[in-house]
């Protein structure tokens, strides 16, 4: 058994790099959006701005799905 830092959680399974990338991109988009419109959360923006936020997230998720599909296709070859 190895020692770990107090309070540091160890993942039970390895995290796929695309999951990490999705979280990083989503977080970056969140902060960029909030700074752009001067809000703390996207639901404080106008409905049009919220739609822009959702479209940005949809784009990120679509990109990650495409990368995952390409990775899977490459593994199947």
CNS distance restraints for C-alpha pairs under 8 A (distance, minus, plus):
assign (resid   4 and name CA) (resid   8 and name CA) 6.91 0.50 0.50
assign (resid  11 and name CA) (resid  15 and name CA) 7.70 0.50 0.50
assign (resid  15 and name CA) (resid  19 and name CA) 6.76 0.50 0.50
assign (resid  15 and name CA) (resid  20 and name CA) 7.10 0.50 0.50
assign (resid  16 and name CA) (resid  20 and name CA) 6.71 0.50 0.50
assign (resid  17 and name CA) (resid  21 and name CA) 6.10 0.50 0.50
assign (resid  18 and name CA) (resid  22 and name CA) 5.97 0.50 0.50
assign (resid  18 and name CA) (resid  64 and name CA) 6.61 0.50 0.50
assign (resid  18 and name CA) (resid  67 and name CA) 7.91 0.50 0.50
assign (resid  18 and name CA) (resid  68 and name CA) 7.27 0.50 0.50
assign (resid  19 and name CA) (resid  23 and name CA) 6.27 0.50 0.50
assign (resid  20 and name CA) (resid  24 and name CA) 6.17 0.50 0.50
assign (resid  21 and name CA) (resid  25 and name CA) 6.06 0.50 0.50
assign (resid  22 and name CA) (resid  26 and name CA) 5.99 0.50 0.50
assign (resid  22 and name CA) (resid  60 and name CA) 6.98 0.50 0.50
assign (resid  22 and name CA) (resid  61 and name CA) 7.01 0.50 0.50
assign (resid  22 and name CA) (resid  64 and name CA) 6.55 0.50 0.50
assign (resid  23 and name CA) (resid  27 and name CA) 6.01 0.50 0.50
assign (resid  24 and name CA) (resid  28 and name CA) 6.13 0.50 0.50
assign (resid  25 and name CA) (resid  29 and name CA) 6.11 0.50 0.50
assign (resid  25 and name CA) (resid  60 and name CA) 6.96 0.50 0.50
assign (resid  26 and name CA) (resid  30 and name CA) 6.12 0.50 0.50
assign (resid  26 and name CA) (resid  57 and name CA) 6.49 0.50 0.50
assign (resid  26 and name CA) (resid  60 and name CA) 7.01 0.50 0.50
assign (resid  27 and name CA) (resid  31 and name CA) 6.34 0.50 0.50
assign (resid  28 and name CA) (resid  32 and name CA) 6.06 0.50 0.50
assign (resid  29 and name CA) (resid  33 and name CA) 5.90 0.50 0.50
assign (resid  29 and name CA) (resid  56 and name CA) 7.28 0.50 0.50
assign (resid  29 and name CA) (resid  57 and name CA) 7.61 0.50 0.50
assign (resid  30 and name CA) (resid  34 and name CA) 6.15 0.50 0.50
assign (resid  30 and name CA) (resid  42 and name CA) 7.65 0.50 0.50
assign (resid  30 and name CA) (resid  53 and name CA) 7.81 0.50 0.50
assign (resid  31 and name CA) (resid  35 and name CA) 6.04 0.50 0.50
assign (resid  32 and name CA) (resid  36 and name CA) 6.04 0.50 0.50
assign (resid  33 and name CA) (resid  37 and name CA) 6.31 0.50 0.50
assign (resid  33 and name CA) (resid  42 and name CA) 7.45 0.50 0.50
assign (resid  33 and name CA) (resid  53 and name CA) 6.84 0.50 0.50
assign (resid  34 and name CA) (resid  38 and name CA) 5.53 0.50 0.50
assign (resid  34 and name CA) (resid  39 and name CA) 4.91 0.50 0.50
assign (resid  34 and name CA) (resid  40 and name CA) 5.86 0.50 0.50
assign (resid  34 and name CA) (resid  41 and name CA) 6.33 0.50 0.50
assign (resid  34 and name CA) (resid  42 and name CA) 6.54 0.50 0.50
assign (resid  35 and name CA) (resid  39 and name CA) 6.75 0.50 0.50
assign (resid  37 and name CA) (resid  45 and name CA) 7.15 0.50 0.50
assign (resid  39 and name CA) (resid  44 and name CA) 6.14 0.50 0.50
assign (resid  39 and name CA) (resid  45 and name CA) 6.58 0.50 0.50
assign (resid  40 and name CA) (resid  44 and name CA) 7.11 0.50 0.50
assign (resid  41 and name CA) (resid  45 and name CA) 7.52 0.50 0.50
assign (resid  42 and name CA) (resid  49 and name CA) 7.81 0.50 0.50
assign (resid  42 and name CA) (resid  50 and name CA) 5.90 0.50 0.50
assign (resid  42 and name CA) (resid  53 and name CA) 6.91 0.50 0.50
assign (resid  43 and name CA) (resid  50 and name CA) 6.43 0.50 0.50
assign (resid  45 and name CA) (resid  49 and name CA) 5.74 0.50 0.50
assign (resid  45 and name CA) (resid  50 and name CA) 5.96 0.50 0.50
assign (resid  46 and name CA) (resid  50 and name CA) 6.11 0.50 0.50
assign (resid  47 and name CA) (resid  51 and name CA) 6.16 0.50 0.50
assign (resid  48 and name CA) (resid  52 and name CA) 6.39 0.50 0.50
assign (resid  49 and name CA) (resid  53 and name CA) 6.27 0.50 0.50
assign (resid  50 and name CA) (resid  54 and name CA) 6.19 0.50 0.50
assign (resid  51 and name CA) (resid  55 and name CA) 6.06 0.50 0.50
assign (resid  52 and name CA) (resid  56 and name CA) 6.21 0.50 0.50
assign (resid  53 and name CA) (resid  57 and name CA) 6.41 0.50 0.50
assign (resid  54 and name CA) (resid  58 and name CA) 6.06 0.50 0.50
assign (resid  55 and name CA) (resid  59 and name CA) 6.11 0.50 0.50
assign (resid  56 and name CA) (resid  60 and name CA) 6.33 0.50 0.50
assign (resid  57 and name CA) (resid  61 and name CA) 6.17 0.50 0.50
assign (resid  58 and name CA) (resid  62 and name CA) 6.04 0.50 0.50
assign (resid  59 and name CA) (resid  63 and name CA) 6.13 0.50 0.50
assign (resid  60 and name CA) (resid  64 and name CA) 6.30 0.50 0.50
assign (resid  61 and name CA) (resid  65 and name CA) 6.13 0.50 0.50
assign (resid  62 and name CA) (resid  66 and name CA) 6.18 0.50 0.50
assign (resid  63 and name CA) (resid  67 and name CA) 6.26 0.50 0.50
assign (resid  64 and name CA) (resid  68 and name CA) 6.08 0.50 0.50
assign (resid  65 and name CA) (resid  69 and name CA) 6.10 0.50 0.50
assign (resid  66 and name CA) (resid  70 and name CA) 6.14 0.50 0.50
assign (resid  67 and name CA) (resid  71 and name CA) 6.08 0.50 0.50
assign (resid  68 and name CA) (resid  72 and name CA) 6.09 0.50 0.50
assign (resid  69 and name CA) (resid  73 and name CA) 6.07 0.50 0.50
assign (resid  70 and name CA) (resid  74 and name CA) 6.11 0.50 0.50
assign (resid  71 and name CA) (resid  75 and name CA) 6.27 0.50 0.50
assign (resid  72 and name CA) (resid  76 and name CA) 6.18 0.50 0.50
assign (resid  73 and name CA) (resid  77 and name CA) 6.40 0.50 0.50
